[in-house]
Amino acid sequence: MSAEKSGKCWYCHSELEPADYGRQETCPKCRRDTRVCKNCIHYDTHYNNHCKENQADRIVEKERSNFCDYFHVNDQISGTSQFKSDPKAAAEALFKKKS
């Protein structure tokens, strides 16, 4: 079964097509599982089990593919990628001396 709409990868934010949300599918860019809690519209850390759907089974590994019947693509994922475009610049910013 595939999802009904396209969205973005929860980890690297690359564009995904509906066929990319199958049970064994991974993101073409970062190779992370795509049918995961963190890619679902019901995922919310403010709720019990981090899920707005109160009838969903408890899923411990939110970043691993699962069989949840309530999975729906979250097409509102935004933010910056967890990939660092320039790791050297990030390290320099982290360790630079404060004046």
Phi and psi restraints in degrees (range 20) as a CNS / XPLOR table:
assign (resid 1 and name C) (resid 2 and name N)
       (resid 2 and name CA) (resid 2 and name C) 1.0 -112.2 20.0 2
assign (resid 2 and name N) (resid 2 and name CA)
       (resid 2 and name C) (resid 3 and name N) 1.0 167.1 20.0 2
assign (resid 2 and name C) (resid 3 and name N)
       (resid 3 and name CA) (resid 3 and name C) 1.0 -74.2 20.0 2
assign (resid 3 and name N) (resid 3 and name CA)
       (resid 3 and name C) (resid 4 and name N) 1.0 167.9 20.0 2
assign (resid 3 and name C) (resid 4 and name N)
       (resid 4 and name CA) (resid 4 and name C) 1.0 -94.7 20.0 2
assign (resid 4 and name N) (resid 4 and name CA)
       (resid 4 and name C) (resid 5 and name N) 1.0 -9.3 20.0 2
assign (resid 4 and name C) (resid 5 and name N)
       (resid 5 and name CA) (resid 5 and name C) 1.0 -149.2 20.0 2
assign (resid 5 and name N) (resid 5 and name CA)
       (resid 5 and name C) (resid 6 and name N) 1.0 165.4 20.0 2
assign (resid 5 and name C) (resid 6 and name N)
       (resid 6 and name CA) (resid 6 and name C) 1.0 -86.9 20.0 2
assign (resid 6 and name N) (resid 6 and name CA)
       (resid 6 and name C) (resid 7 and name N) 1.0 166.5 20.0 2
assign (resid 6 and name C) (resid 7 and name N)
       (resid 7 and name CA) (resid 7 and name C) 1.0 -164.7 20.0 2
assign (resid 7 and name N) (resid 7 and name CA)
       (resid 7 and name C) (resid 8 and name N) 1.0 -151.5 20.0 2
assign (resid 7 and name C) (resid 8 and name N)
       (resid 8 and name CA) (resid 8 and name C) 1.0 -128.7 20.0 2
assign (resid 8 and name N) (resid 8 and name CA)
       (resid 8 and name C) (resid 9 and name N) 1.0 154.6 20.0 2
assign (resid 8 and name C) (resid 9 and name N)
       (resid 9 and name CA) (resid 9 and name C) 1.0 -67.3 20.0 2
assign (resid 9 and name N) (resid 9 and name CA)
       (resid 9 and name C) (resid 10 and name N) 1.0 136.6 20.0 2
assign (resid 9 and name C) (resid 10 and name N)
       (resid 10 and name CA) (resid 10 and name C) 1.0 -65.7 20.0 2
assign (resid 10 and name N) (resid 10 and name CA)
       (resid 10 and name C) (resid 11 and name N) 1.0 -24.4 20.0 2
assign (resid 10 and name C) (resid 11 and name N)
       (resid 11 and name CA) (resid 11 and name C) 1.0 -95.9 20.0 2
assign (resid 11 and name N) (resid 11 and name CA)
       (resid 11 and name C) (resid 12 and name N) 1.0 -53.7 20.0 2
assign (resid 11 and name C) (resid 12 and name N)
       (resid 12 and name CA) (resid 12 and name C) 1.0 -106.7 20.0 2
assign (resid 12 and name N) (resid 12 and name CA)
       (resid 12 and name C) (resid 13 and name N) 1.0 -5.7 20.0 2
assign (resid 12 and name C) (resid 13 and name N)
       (resid 13 and name CA) (resid 13 and name C) 1.0 65.8 20.0 2
assign (resid 13 and name N) (resid 13 and name CA)
       (resid 13 and name C) (resid 14 and name N) 1.0 20.6 20.0 2
assign (resid 13 and name C) (resid 14 and name N)
       (resid 14 and name CA) (resid 14 and name C) 1.0 -76.7 20.0 2
assign (resid 14 and name N) (resid 14 and name CA)
       (resid 14 and name C) (resid 15 and name N) 1.0 153.2 20.0 2
assign (resid 14 and name C) (resid 15 and name N)
       (resid 15 and name CA) (resid 15 and name C) 1.0 -67.4 20.0 2
assign (resid 15 and name N) (resid 15 and name CA)
       (resid 15 and name C) (resid 16 and name N) 1.0 137.9 20.0 2
assign (resid 15 and name C) (resid 16 and name N)
       (resid 16 and name CA) (resid 16 and name C) 1.0 -124.8 20.0 2
assign (resid 16 and name N) (resid 16 and name CA)
       (resid 16 and name C) (resid 17 and name N) 1.0 144.8 20.0 2
assign (resid 16 and name C) (resid 17 and name N)
       (resid 17 and name CA) (resid 17 and name C) 1.0 -94.4 20.0 2
assign (resid 17 and name N) (resid 17 and name CA)
       (resid 17 and name C) (resid 18 and name N) 1.0 163.0 20.0 2
assign (resid 17 and name C) (resid 18 and name N)
       (resid 18 and name CA) (resid 18 and name C) 1.0 -53.7 20.0 2
assign (resid 18 and name N) (resid 18 and name CA)
       (resid 18 and name C) (resid 19 and name N) 1.0 -35.7 20.0 2
assign (resid 18 and name C) (resid 19 and name N)
       (resid 19 and name CA) (resid 19 and name C) 1.0 -69.1 20.0 2
assign (resid 19 and name N) (resid 19 and name CA)
       (resid 19 and name C) (resid 20 and name N) 1.0 -15.3 20.0 2
assign (resid 19 and name C) (resid 20 and name N)
       (resid 20 and name CA) (resid 20 and name C) 1.0 -79.4 20.0 2
assign (resid 20 and name N) (resid 20 and name CA)
       (resid 20 and name C) (resid 21 and name N) 1.0 -0.5 20.0 2
assign (resid 20 and name C) (resid 21 and name N)
       (resid 21 and name CA) (resid 21 and name C) 1.0 -105.6 20.0 2
assign (resid 21 and name N) (resid 21 and name CA)
       (resid 21 and name C) (resid 22 and name N) 1.0 24.0 20.0 2
assign (resid 21 and name C) (resid 22 and name N)
       (resid 22 and name CA) (resid 22 and name C) 1.0 -70.3 20.0 2
assign (resid 22 and name N) (resid 22 and name CA)
       (resid 22 and name C) (resid 23 and name N) 1.0 164.4 20.0 2
assign (resid 22 and name C) (resid 23 and name N)
       (resid 23 and name CA) (resid 23 and name C) 1.0 -57.9 20.0 2
assign (resid 23 and name N) (resid 23 and name CA)
       (resid 23 and name C) (resid 24 and name N) 1.0 -34.0 20.0 2
assign (resid 23 and name C) (resid 24 and name N)
       (resid 24 and name CA) (resid 24 and name C) 1.0 -110.2 20.0 2
assign (resid 24 and name N) (resid 24 and name CA)
       (resid 24 and name C) (resid 25 and name N) 1.0 13.6 20.0 2
assign (resid 24 and name C) (resid 25 and name N)
       (resid 25 and name CA) (resid 25 and name C) 1.0 -84.6 20.0 2
assign (resid 25 and name N) (resid 25 and name CA)
       (resid 25 and name C) (resid 26 and name N) 1.0 152.5 20.0 2
assign (resid 25 and name C) (resid 26 and name N)
       (resid 26 and name CA) (resid 26 and name C) 1.0 -130.6 20.0 2
assign (resid 26 and name N) (resid 26 and name CA)
       (resid 26 and name C) (resid 27 and name N) 1.0 161.9 20.0 2
assign (resid 26 and name C) (resid 27 and name N)
       (resid 27 and name CA) (resid 27 and name C) 1.0 -66.3 20.0 2
assign (resid 27 and name N) (resid 27 and name CA)
       (resid 27 and name C) (resid 28 and name N) 1.0 132.6 20.0 2
assign (resid 27 and name C) (resid 28 and name N)
       (resid 28 and name CA) (resid 28 and name C) 1.0 -63.1 20.0 2
assign (resid 28 and name N) (resid 28 and name CA)
       (resid 28 and name C) (resid 29 and name N) 1.0 -24.8 20.0 2
assign (resid 28 and name C) (resid 29 and name N)
       (resid 29 and name CA) (resid 29 and name C) 1.0 -89.3 20.0 2
assign (resid 29 and name N) (resid 29 and name CA)
       (resid 29 and name C) (resid 30 and name N) 1.0 -54.4 20.0 2
assign (resid 29 and name C) (resid 30 and name N)
       (resid 30 and name CA) (resid 30 and name C) 1.0 -102.7 20.0 2
assign (resid 30 and name N) (resid 30 and name CA)
       (resid 30 and name C) (resid 31 and name N) 1.0 -6.8 20.0 2
assign (resid 30 and name C) (resid 31 and name N)
       (resid 31 and name CA) (resid 31 and name C) 1.0 66.3 20.0 2
assign (resid 31 and name N) (resid 31 and name CA)
       (resid 31 and name C) (resid 32 and name N) 1.0 18.8 20.0 2
assign (resid 31 and name C) (resid 32 and name N)
       (resid 32 and name CA) (resid 32 and name C) 1.0 -82.2 20.0 2
assign (resid 32 and name N) (resid 32 and name CA)
       (resid 32 and name C) (resid 33 and name N) 1.0 152.4 20.0 2
assign (resid 32 and name C) (resid 33 and name N)
       (resid 33 and name CA) (resid 33 and name C) 1.0 -59.5 20.0 2
assign (resid 33 and name N) (resid 33 and name CA)
       (resid 33 and name C) (resid 34 and name N) 1.0 144.9 20.0 2
assign (resid 33 and name C) (resid 34 and name N)
       (resid 34 and name CA) (resid 34 and name C) 1.0 -104.9 20.0 2
assign (resid 34 and name N) (resid 34 and name CA)
       (resid 34 and name C) (resid 35 and name N) 1.0 -31.7 20.0 2
assign (resid 34 and name C) (resid 35 and name N)
       (resid 35 and name CA) (resid 35 and name C) 1.0 -87.8 20.0 2
assign (resid 35 and name N) (resid 35 and name CA)
       (resid 35 and name C) (resid 36 and name N) 1.0 74.0 20.0 2
assign (resid 35 and name C) (resid 36 and name N)
       (resid 36 and name CA) (resid 36 and name C) 1.0 -130.4 20.0 2
assign (resid 36 and name N) (resid 36 and name CA)
       (resid 36 and name C) (resid 37 and name N) 1.0 163.0 20.0 2
assign (resid 36 and name C) (resid 37 and name N)
       (resid 37 and name CA) (resid 37 and name C) 1.0 -55.4 20.0 2
assign (resid 37 and name N) (resid 37 and name CA)
       (resid 37 and name C) (resid 38 and name N) 1.0 -42.6 20.0 2
assign (resid 37 and name C) (resid 38 and name N)
       (resid 38 and name CA) (resid 38 and name C) 1.0 -67.5 20.0 2
assign (resid 38 and name N) (resid 38 and name CA)
       (resid 38 and name C) (resid 39 and name N) 1.0 -9.9 20.0 2
assign (resid 38 and name C) (resid 39 and name N)
       (resid 39 and name CA) (resid 39 and name C) 1.0 -105.5 20.0 2
assign (resid 39 and name N) (resid 39 and name CA)
       (resid 39 and name C) (resid 40 and name N) 1.0 8.8 20.0 2
assign (resid 39 and name C) (resid 40 and name N)
       (resid 40 and name CA) (resid 40 and name C) 1.0 -101.3 20.0 2
assign (resid 40 and name N) (resid 40 and name CA)
       (resid 40 and name C) (resid 41 and name N) 1.0 146.3 20.0 2
assign (resid 40 and name C) (resid 41 and name N)
       (resid 41 and name CA) (resid 41 and name C) 1.0 -65.5 20.0 2
assign (resid 41 and name N) (resid 41 and name CA)
       (resid 41 and name C) (resid 42 and name N) 1.0 -22.5 20.0 2
assign (resid 41 and name C) (resid 42 and name N)
       (resid 42 and name CA) (resid 42 and name C) 1.0 -85.1 20.0 2
assign (resid 42 and name N) (resid 42 and name CA)
       (resid 42 and name C) (resid 43 and name N) 1.0 -9.4 20.0 2
assign (resid 42 and name C) (resid 43 and name N)
       (resid 43 and name CA) (resid 43 and name C) 1.0 -70.6 20.0 2
assign (resid 43 and name N) (resid 43 and name CA)
       (resid 43 and name C) (resid 44 and name N) 1.0 123.6 20.0 2
assign (resid 43 and name C) (resid 44 and name N)
       (resid 44 and name CA) (resid 44 and name C) 1.0 -157.7 20.0 2
assign (resid 44 and name N) (resid 44 and name CA)
       (resid 44 and name C) (resid 45 and name N) 1.0 119.4 20.0 2
assign (resid 44 and name C) (resid 45 and name N)
       (resid 45 and name CA) (resid 45 and name C) 1.0 -67.9 20.0 2
assign (resid 45 and name N) (resid 45 and name CA)
       (resid 45 and name C) (resid 46 and name N) 1.0 -11.2 20.0 2
assign (resid 45 and name C) (resid 46 and name N)
       (resid 46 and name CA) (resid 46 and name C) 1.0 -81.8 20.0 2
assign (resid 46 and name N) (resid 46 and name CA)
       (resid 46 and name C) (resid 47 and name N) 1.0 -7.5 20.0 2
assign (resid 46 and name C) (resid 47 and name N)
       (resid 47 and name CA) (resid 47 and name C) 1.0 -105.5 20.0 2
assign (resid 47 and name N) (resid 47 and name CA)
       (resid 47 and name C) (resid 48 and name N) 1.0 159.0 20.0 2
assign (resid 47 and name C) (resid 48 and name N)
       (resid 48 and name CA) (resid 48 and name C) 1.0 -57.4 20.0 2
assign (resid 48 and name N) (resid 48 and name CA)
       (resid 48 and name C) (resid 49 and name N) 1.0 135.8 20.0 2
assign (resid 48 and name C) (resid 49 and name N)
       (resid 49 and name CA) (resid 49 and name C) 1.0 61.9 20.0 2
assign (resid 49 and name N) (resid 49 and name CA)
       (resid 49 and name C) (resid 50 and name N) 1.0 14.1 20.0 2
assign (resid 49 and name C) (resid 50 and name N)
       (resid 50 and name CA) (resid 50 and name C) 1.0 58.4 20.0 2
assign (resid 50 and name N) (resid 50 and name CA)
       (resid 50 and name C) (resid 51 and name N) 1.0 33.2 20.0 2
assign (resid 50 and name C) (resid 51 and name N)
       (resid 51 and name CA) (resid 51 and name C) 1.0 -139.0 20.0 2
assign (resid 51 and name N) (resid 51 and name CA)
       (resid 51 and name C) (resid 52 and name N) 1.0 130.4 20.0 2
assign (resid 51 and name C) (resid 52 and name N)
       (resid 52 and name CA) (resid 52 and name C) 1.0 -74.0 20.0 2
assign (resid 52 and name N) (resid 52 and name CA)
       (resid 52 and name C) (resid 53 and name N) 1.0 -22.8 20.0 2
assign (resid 52 and name C) (resid 53 and name N)
       (resid 53 and name CA) (resid 53 and name C) 1.0 -82.6 20.0 2
assign (resid 53 and name N) (resid 53 and name CA)
       (resid 53 and name C) (resid 54 and name N) 1.0 106.8 20.0 2
assign (resid 53 and name C) (resid 54 and name N)
       (resid 54 and name CA) (resid 54 and name C) 1.0 -74.4 20.0 2
assign (resid 54 and name N) (resid 54 and name CA)
       (resid 54 and name C) (resid 55 and name N) 1.0 -11.0 20.0 2
assign (resid 54 and name C) (resid 55 and name N)
       (resid 55 and name CA) (resid 55 and name C) 1.0 -96.8 20.0 2
assign (resid 55 and name N) (resid 55 and name CA)
       (resid 55 and name C) (resid 56 and name N) 1.0 -4.5 20.0 2
assign (resid 55 and name C) (resid 56 and name N)
       (resid 56 and name CA) (resid 56 and name C) 1.0 -70.3 20.0 2
assign (resid 56 and name N) (resid 56 and name CA)
       (resid 56 and name C) (resid 57 and name N) 1.0 146.0 20.0 2
assign (resid 56 and name C) (resid 57 and name N)
       (resid 57 and name CA) (resid 57 and name C) 1.0 -67.0 20.0 2
assign (resid 57 and name N) (resid 57 and name CA)
       (resid 57 and name C) (resid 58 and name N) 1.0 153.1 20.0 2
assign (resid 57 and name C) (resid 58 and name N)
       (resid 58 and name CA) (resid 58 and name C) 1.0 -70.2 20.0 2
assign (resid 58 and name N) (resid 58 and name CA)
       (resid 58 and name C) (resid 59 and name N) 1.0 129.3 20.0 2
assign (resid 58 and name C) (resid 59 and name N)
       (resid 59 and name CA) (resid 59 and name C) 1.0 -121.4 20.0 2
assign (resid 59 and name N) (resid 59 and name CA)
       (resid 59 and name C) (resid 60 and name N) 1.0 120.4 20.0 2
assign (resid 59 and name C) (resid 60 and name N)
       (resid 60 and name CA) (resid 60 and name C) 1.0 -79.2 20.0 2
assign (resid 60 and name N) (resid 60 and name CA)
       (resid 60 and name C) (resid 61 and name N) 1.0 -46.6 20.0 2
assign (resid 60 and name C) (resid 61 and name N)
       (resid 61 and name CA) (resid 61 and name C) 1.0 -92.6 20.0 2
assign (resid 61 and name N) (resid 61 and name CA)
       (resid 61 and name C) (resid 62 and name N) 1.0 97.7 20.0 2
assign (resid 61 and name C) (resid 62 and name N)
       (resid 62 and name CA) (resid 62 and name C) 1.0 -72.9 20.0 2
assign (resid 62 and name N) (resid 62 and name CA)
       (resid 62 and name C) (resid 63 and name N) 1.0 -13.4 20.0 2
assign (resid 62 and name C) (resid 63 and name N)
       (resid 63 and name CA) (resid 63 and name C) 1.0 -106.9 20.0 2
assign (resid 63 and name N) (resid 63 and name CA)
       (resid 63 and name C) (resid 64 and name N) 1.0 8.8 20.0 2
assign (resid 63 and name C) (resid 64 and name N)
       (resid 64 and name CA) (resid 64 and name C) 1.0 -113.3 20.0 2
assign (resid 64 and name N) (resid 64 and name CA)
       (resid 64 and name C) (resid 65 and name N) 1.0 148.2 20.0 2
assign (resid 64 and name C) (resid 65 and name N)
       (resid 65 and name CA) (resid 65 and name C) 1.0 -59.4 20.0 2
assign (resid 65 and name N) (resid 65 and name CA)
       (resid 65 and name C) (resid 66 and name N) 1.0 144.1 20.0 2
assign (resid 65 and name C) (resid 66 and name N)
       (resid 66 and name CA) (resid 66 and name C) 1.0 -144.8 20.0 2
assign (resid 66 and name N) (resid 66 and name CA)
       (resid 66 and name C) (resid 67 and name N) 1.0 177.5 20.0 2
assign (resid 66 and name C) (resid 67 and name N)
       (resid 67 and name CA) (resid 67 and name C) 1.0 -106.4 20.0 2
assign (resid 67 and name N) (resid 67 and name CA)
       (resid 67 and name C) (resid 68 and name N) 1.0 22.4 20.0 2
assign (resid 67 and name C) (resid 68 and name N)
       (resid 68 and name CA) (resid 68 and name C) 1.0 -58.6 20.0 2
assign (resid 68 and name N) (resid 68 and name CA)
       (resid 68 and name C) (resid 69 and name N) 1.0 128.8 20.0 2
assign (resid 68 and name C) (resid 69 and name N)
       (resid 69 and name CA) (resid 69 and name C) 1.0 -75.2 20.0 2
assign (resid 69 and name N) (resid 69 and name CA)
       (resid 69 and name C) (resid 70 and name N) 1.0 -13.9 20.0 2
assign (resid 69 and name C) (resid 70 and name N)
       (resid 70 and name CA) (resid 70 and name C) 1.0 -97.8 20.0 2
assign (resid 70 and name N) (resid 70 and name CA)
       (resid 70 and name C) (resid 71 and name N) 1.0 5.9 20.0 2
assign (resid 70 and name C) (resid 71 and name N)
       (resid 71 and name CA) (resid 71 and name C) 1.0 -63.3 20.0 2
assign (resid 71 and name N) (resid 71 and name CA)
       (resid 71 and name C) (resid 72 and name N) 1.0 127.2 20.0 2
assign (resid 71 and name C) (resid 72 and name N)
       (resid 72 and name CA) (resid 72 and name C) 1.0 -138.6 20.0 2
assign (resid 72 and name N) (resid 72 and name CA)
       (resid 72 and name C) (resid 73 and name N) 1.0 134.8 20.0 2
assign (resid 72 and name C) (resid 73 and name N)
       (resid 73 and name CA) (resid 73 and name C) 1.0 -59.4 20.0 2
assign (resid 73 and name N) (resid 73 and name CA)
       (resid 73 and name C) (resid 74 and name N) 1.0 131.2 20.0 2
assign (resid 73 and name C) (resid 74 and name N)
       (resid 74 and name CA) (resid 74 and name C) 1.0 -90.0 20.0 2
assign (resid 74 and name N) (resid 74 and name CA)
       (resid 74 and name C) (resid 75 and name N) 1.0 102.6 20.0 2
assign (resid 74 and name C) (resid 75 and name N)
       (resid 75 and name CA) (resid 75 and name C) 1.0 -87.7 20.0 2
assign (resid 75 and name N) (resid 75 and name CA)
       (resid 75 and name C) (resid 76 and name N) 1.0 9.5 20.0 2
assign (resid 75 and name C) (resid 76 and name N)
       (resid 76 and name CA) (resid 76 and name C) 1.0 -104.2 20.0 2
assign (resid 76 and name N) (resid 76 and name CA)
       (resid 76 and name C) (resid 77 and name N) 1.0 11.1 20.0 2
assign (resid 76 and name C) (resid 77 and name N)
       (resid 77 and name CA) (resid 77 and name C) 1.0 -63.8 20.0 2
assign (resid 77 and name N) (resid 77 and name CA)
       (resid 77 and name C) (resid 78 and name N) 1.0 128.1 20.0 2
assign (resid 77 and name C) (resid 78 and name N)
       (resid 78 and name CA) (resid 78 and name C) 1.0 -141.6 20.0 2
assign (resid 78 and name N) (resid 78 and name CA)
       (resid 78 and name C) (resid 79 and name N) 1.0 -178.6 20.0 2
assign (resid 78 and name C) (resid 79 and name N)
       (resid 79 and name CA) (resid 79 and name C) 1.0 111.6 20.0 2
assign (resid 79 and name N) (resid 79 and name CA)
       (resid 79 and name C) (resid 80 and name N) 1.0 -172.3 20.0 2
assign (resid 79 and name C) (resid 80 and name N)
       (resid 80 and name CA) (resid 80 and name C) 1.0 -96.1 20.0 2
assign (resid 80 and name N) (resid 80 and name CA)
       (resid 80 and name C) (resid 81 and name N) 1.0 153.8 20.0 2
assign (resid 80 and name C) (resid 81 and name N)
       (resid 81 and name CA) (resid 81 and name C) 1.0 -64.4 20.0 2
assign (resid 81 and name N) (resid 81 and name CA)
       (resid 81 and name C) (resid 82 and name N) 1.0 149.4 20.0 2
assign (resid 81 and name C) (resid 82 and name N)
       (resid 82 and name CA) (resid 82 and name C) 1.0 -80.9 20.0 2
assign (resid 82 and name N) (resid 82 and name CA)
       (resid 82 and name C) (resid 83 and name N) 1.0 -6.0 20.0 2
assign (resid 82 and name C) (resid 83 and name N)
       (resid 83 and name CA) (resid 83 and name C) 1.0 -75.6 20.0 2
assign (resid 83 and name N) (resid 83 and name CA)
       (resid 83 and name C) (resid 84 and name N) 1.0 137.4 20.0 2
assign (resid 83 and name C) (resid 84 and name N)
       (resid 84 and name CA) (resid 84 and name C) 1.0 -91.7 20.0 2
assign (resid 84 and name N) (resid 84 and name CA)
       (resid 84 and name C) (resid 85 and name N) 1.0 121.3 20.0 2
assign (resid 84 and name C) (resid 85 and name N)
       (resid 85 and name CA) (resid 85 and name C) 1.0 -70.8 20.0 2
assign (resid 85 and name N) (resid 85 and name CA)
       (resid 85 and name C) (resid 86 and name N) 1.0 -30.0 20.0 2
assign (resid 85 and name C) (resid 86 and name N)
       (resid 86 and name CA) (resid 86 and name C) 1.0 -140.2 20.0 2
assign (resid 86 and name N) (resid 86 and name CA)
       (resid 86 and name C) (resid 87 and name N) 1.0 87.9 20.0 2
assign (resid 86 and name C) (resid 87 and name N)
       (resid 87 and name CA) (resid 87 and name C) 1.0 -62.9 20.0 2
assign (resid 87 and name N) (resid 87 and name CA)
       (resid 87 and name C) (resid 88 and name N) 1.0 -31.2 20.0 2
assign (resid 87 and name C) (resid 88 and name N)
       (resid 88 and name CA) (resid 88 and name C) 1.0 -65.4 20.0 2
assign (resid 88 and name N) (resid 88 and name CA)
       (resid 88 and name C) (resid 89 and name N) 1.0 -44.1 20.0 2
assign (resid 88 and name C) (resid 89 and name N)
       (resid 89 and name CA) (resid 89 and name C) 1.0 -64.9 20.0 2
assign (resid 89 and name N) (resid 89 and name CA)
       (resid 89 and name C) (resid 90 and name N) 1.0 -37.4 20.0 2
assign (resid 89 and name C) (resid 90 and name N)
       (resid 90 and name CA) (resid 90 and name C) 1.0 -65.0 20.0 2
assign (resid 90 and name N) (resid 90 and name CA)
       (resid 90 and name C) (resid 91 and name N) 1.0 -41.3 20.0 2
assign (resid 90 and name C) (resid 91 and name N)
       (resid 91 and name CA) (resid 91 and name C) 1.0 -66.8 20.0 2
assign (resid 91 and name N) (resid 91 and name CA)
       (resid 91 and name C) (resid 92 and name N) 1.0 -41.2 20.0 2
assign (resid 91 and name C) (resid 92 and name N)
       (resid 92 and name CA) (resid 92 and name C) 1.0 -63.3 20.0 2
assign (resid 92 and name N) (resid 92 and name CA)
       (resid 92 and name C) (resid 93 and name N) 1.0 -40.6 20.0 2
assign (resid 92 and name C) (resid 93 and name N)
       (resid 93 and name CA) (resid 93 and name C) 1.0 -65.6 20.0 2
assign (resid 93 and name N) (resid 93 and name CA)
       (resid 93 and name C) (resid 94 and name N) 1.0 -35.2 20.0 2
assign (resid 93 and name C) (resid 94 and name N)
       (resid 94 and name CA) (resid 94 and name C) 1.0 -69.8 20.0 2
assign (resid 94 and name N) (resid 94 and name CA)
       (resid 94 and name C) (resid 95 and name N) 1.0 -37.9 20.0 2
assign (resid 94 and name C) (resid 95 and name N)
       (resid 95 and name CA) (resid 95 and name C) 1.0 -104.6 20.0 2
assign (resid 95 and name N) (resid 95 and name CA)
       (resid 95 and name C) (resid 96 and name N) 1.0 5.1 20.0 2
assign (resid 95 and name C) (resid 96 and name N)
       (resid 96 and name CA) (resid 96 and name C) 1.0 -68.8 20.0 2
assign (resid 96 and name N) (resid 96 and name CA)
       (resid 96 and name C) (resid 97 and name N) 1.0 148.6 20.0 2
assign (resid 96 and name C) (resid 97 and name N)
       (resid 97 and name CA) (resid 97 and name C) 1.0 -75.2 20.0 2
assign (resid 97 and name N) (resid 97 and name CA)
       (resid 97 and name C) (resid 98 and name N) 1.0 139.7 20.0 2
assign (resid 97 and name C) (resid 98 and name N)
       (resid 98 and name CA) (resid 98 and name C) 1.0 -88.3 20.0 2
assign (resid 98 and name N) (resid 98 and name CA)
       (resid 98 and name C) (resid 99 and name N) 1.0 136.8 20.0 2
